[in-house]
Amino acid sequence: MKSLSPPLWSWLRRALPGLLLGWALGVAAQTAPAPDALADIGPATQRWLDGALQQAQASGAGLRMEVQVGQLDPRLRLAPCARVEPYLPAGSRLWGRTRLGLRCVEGAVQWNVFLPITVKAWGPAWVLAGNVNAGKVLAAGDAMQDEVDWAADFAAVMANPEAWIGQVAARPLMAGQTLRQGMVRAPELFRAGAQVRVTVQGPGYVVTSAGQALGAGAVGQMVRVRMDNGRIISGTVSEDGTVGVAL
């Protein structure tokens, strides 16, 4: 396994002030503000990163982070500003393709713009060695470990092989795909119409009976069962295929 760099907030805290300053200098060339108009960008960015970024990117520890900074619309004509404040827009996070807000908080005109950025988080993950048909049970040989961009998709990476070995492909999968949550599901222990054992547990008692499953069942799923007396109940499927009902 390759050695990994410090987490995102540490890297971005060092790099972003310079990136923002470079952008702001380009704006300054268009708007010709006073020489000290950009003086507060570095400290403001530092404070913001110390707070929001360190908390928001705690999950990025141990990954090798990269940040690609896009460009603002060249048609923008922004008024001079003595203090530009960076912020993360509501509903956004520093992961994958996102944006960083920049707003003027001290100027004749209080403007607000968004700078597109792409955050990549490189780390070890499991990549499919070949195509996998939907419904196939995955074995250890179906994937190999490689360094991938965790932030290329919002679905979480299944870095632990126990999360996917023995699971079933939920859809057709292609060679080279990184295994992520939602790509596999637990295997079915029984199908609709199968006879299943039902365990009903209440205060101080346990009753075991039989019934007919009204749907397919996998470990941990809720399933409806029609009992011999016609009553329909819902319970959770256990590892041995028993449907447990708690009263």
N, C-alpha and C positions, 0 to 999 in steps of 0.2 A: 504494500500500500504506500502511495506517495505521501510525503510529509505535507501537512496542511498549514496554511498561514493563519494569522490571528483573525478573529471574527470581523464581520462587516463594519460594525460601528467604529472599531479602532482604525480600520483602513480608510473608511469613508470620512471619518472625522479629520484625518490628515489631508485627504485629497480634495474634498469638496470645497473648502474655502477658496483654494486656488482656482478651481473650475468656475465657481461662481464669480470670482473676481475677474477672471478672463472674460466671462460673458458680460459682466457689468462694464468692463472697460470698452467693449464693443458698443454697448449702448451709449456710453459716455461720449464716444467719438461721434455718434449721430446727433446727440442732444447737446453736447458741449456744456456739461455742468461745471460747477466750481471744482477746483482741484481736489478739495477735501470731501467731495460728495460721497465717495465710496468708502470712507474711513471706517464705518461701522459694520461693513459686510463680514469681515473676518471674525470679529468677536461675537457677532450675533449668530453666525453659523456655528461657531464653536459651542455656544451655550445651547443652541437648539439640538445639536448632535449629542451633547453630553446628556441631555434629558430624553428626548423622544427616540433618537436612534438607538441608544444603548438599551432601552427597554423593549422597543419594537423588534430588535434584531437579536434578542437573546438566544433565539432558536438557531441562529446562524453560526454559533460558535463551532469551531473545528472545521469549517468549510473555507475553501480558498475563494475569496470574493473578488469579483471584477465589476466595475461600473462603467457603462458606456453612456456618455452624456450627449444628448441630441442638440438640436438648435431651435432657437425661437423663430417664429415667423419673421423673415427679413423685412416684411412690410410694416412691422411695428415701429411706431415713433413714440418713445416713452419720454415723459417729462423728467427733468433732473430730480434726483432724490438723494437726500442726505443719509437715509438709513433704509436699506432693503432687508426685509425679514423673510428667511426661508421657512417653509412649513410643509407638512405632509397633508394633502387634502383629505377630507373625511372619506372613509371607505377605501382609501389607498394604503398600500404598505410597500416598503422597500424590498420588493421581490418581483423578479421578472420585468416585464414591460410596464412601467408606471410613470409617474410624473411628480415633479417637485414644484410646489407653489412658491412664488416670489412676489412679495407685495411691498409697495412703498408705504412706510408708516410715518415718514417725516419728509414732506415735500408739498409743493403748491398743489400738485395733483396726486391723489392717492390711487395709484394703479395696482393691478393684480394680474400676473401672467403665470403661465405654467411651462416648465422646462421638461421635455420628455427625457427620461433616463431608462436604461435597461440594466438591471442588477442580475448578475450571474453568480451562482453559488456552486462551485465545483467541489465534488466529494465522491467517495466510493458508493456505488449502488450496483444493483443486479440488472443486467441487460440480456434480453432474450437471444439465444444462440441461433434460433431458427423460427420459422413461422409456427404458430400454435392455433389449432382449430378451436372454435368455441366448444366448451364442454369437456375439453381434455384436462385430465388431472396432471398438474405440474410436478415434475420430479427435479431433483438437484441438478441433473445434467441439462435441463432446459434453459438454464441461464448461467452467465458468467459475470464475474465482478469486473467493473471498469469505473473510470472516473467520468462522471456525467454532470450536467448542469441541473441541479435540483430545482432551480427556479424556472426552468423551461416550461413548466406546467404547474398549475396551482394545486393539483392533486399531490398528496404527500408521497414521497418515495418510501417503498418498503425495503429499508436497508437490512432488516433482519430476515434471513432466509426462512425462519420459522413462520413468517407471516404469509409466505406464498407456497412453500413446498407442501404438497398434499391438497392444495386448493384447486379449484376448477376455473378454467378461463371463462370469464363472463361474456366474452365476445372474441371474434377472430383477432389474433395478435400477430404483429409482424416482427421479423428478425431485426434486432437493433433497438427495439423499444425498451425503455426503462420501465421496470415493474413498479407500478404505482397503485395506490388504493383505488378501488373501483374497477380494476382490471380482472380481479379474481373474486370468487365467492366460495363459501363453504360447500362441500359436496353434499348432494341430497342423500339422506338416509332412507327415505321412502317417498313414494309417489302418491298422488291423489287416488283415493280408493283403497289404499292399503290398510290392513288391520294393524292397529298400534296399541301398545300398552299405555294406559293413562294412570298416573299417580296423583291423587288428590290429597293434599296435605292441609289440615286445619289445626286449630289449637288442641294439641294433645292427641291427635290421631292421624293415621295415614291409610287411605283406601286405594287399592289397586283394582282397576277394571280394564275393559277393552272397548275399543271404539273404531270407527272408520275415519281415516284422515280425509278431509275435504280439500286438501291441497298438498303439494310436495313439501317436505320438511327437511331442513338442514340444521346443524348444531347452532343453537342460540336464536333461532327464528321462532316467531309466534305462528302457531298453526291452529286451525279450527278442526274440531273432532266431533262427529256425531256419535253419541253414546247409544248403547243397546235400547234404552228407553226412549230414544228419539231426541233427547235434549242435546243441544249443540253448545260446546264449551270451547274456550281458547286456552292454550297452554304453550310453554316453551319447550323446544326440543333439546334433550340432553344428548351427551356423546354416545350413549347406547341406544338411541332412538326412542327412548321413553318420552312421553309428553307429560310434563309436570304442571300441575295446576295448584296454585296457592290460594286458599280461601281466608 
